[in-house]
Amino acid sequence: MLFNYHTHCHYCDGKGEPEEFVKEAIGQCFHSFGFSSHAPIPIENNFAVKEQDLPQYVSDIQALEQKYPHLPLSYGLECDYIPKVSFAFDYFLQKYHIQYVIGGVHLVAYQGQLWFIDGPKKEIYDQGLQQIFHNDIRLAVKTYFYQLFEMIEKEHFGILAHFDKIKMHNQNRYFTEDEAWYKDYIYQTIELVQQKGLVVEINTRGIYKKRYPDFYPSAGIIKILYQHHVPVTISMDAHAPEEISMGFEQAMNCIREAGYKEVVGVIQGKQQIIGI
């Protein structure tokens, strides 16, 4: 049983037409599939879909729903939260009738500057940490998590993206996941997720891109999520058709070992429980 609702096609920073992804998903006998291009943000960037392209983005996927009715498709967005910069998530849900939103933080705002924590180059992470936070990793991590908390409290969305991605380019150089101050932020995140009834994605991209040897969030955190009855889904965060199932089996084994008997799917825009 394969599924993936976190995918990026040519409309944002992914590669490939939406139909290429759908054909690949059908070829692999997917249960269901969803598109989640990076939502527009009002700053210069090369990774988000242009707002003027959103109607065509939705139209393309709706057409694919008609062409391939045996594969349940959904169209969503991965929305960035940047305080006082990004659009409210409701804007896309209401104006463009987006079916679901994955919420995440990729750009950390501090004193009028943005720290990019994602992407393939850890040098950019290091440069931002030095120039913006003067290598104060605790301040930088605190700023990241407080921005994440603010997003969870203020915005409307269903799936929380890679919530410990702050660790990716850290790679145990500035802090470790076992440090008490860092674990406190993890527990605070889980508490807020519980309060808001969010689904947490288990993101495999760090593993198959060889950027981090664990999931987002880590296997140890997945066990804590299970103990706190937090629902999860599996996301490949695919940026090309050939990536749509990479790491899926490994993630499924991990969540089963944690105790999960079911996951959350997105079937034609609606959340649905899938037994595993």
DAJO-V500320 format. One line per field, one symbol per residue. psi: psi as a letter, one per 20 degrees, with the letter a starting at -180 (. if undefined). burial: + if it has 24 or more other ideal C-beta (glycine too) atoms within 12 Angstrom, else -. A space follows every 50 residues. Layout:
psi: ???
burial: ???
This chain:
psi: oqqpjnqoaihcjrpqqhhhgghggghjlqgrqqqmqpqqqlqprkiqqp hiighhgggghhhhghhmiiopqqpaqopqoopjgqqqhhghhghjkphq ppprohoppoljqpooiarioihgggghgghhjljnhggggggghhgggg ghhhrorhpppmikihigiglkghrqiipghghghghhghghgghikqpp qopihhgiikhpkrrorqhhhhhhgghjkpqrrppilpjqhiiijpiggg gghghghiipiqrproolippqpoq.
burial: -+++++++++++++-+-+++++-+++-+-++++++++++++---+-+++- ---+--++-+++-++--+--+++++++++++++--++++--++--+-+++ ++++++++++---++++++-----+--++--++---+--++-+++++++- ++--++++++++++++++++---++-+----++-+++-++-++--+-+++ ++++++++--++-++++++-++++++-+-++++++++++++-++++++-+ ++-++--+-+--+++++-+-++-+-+
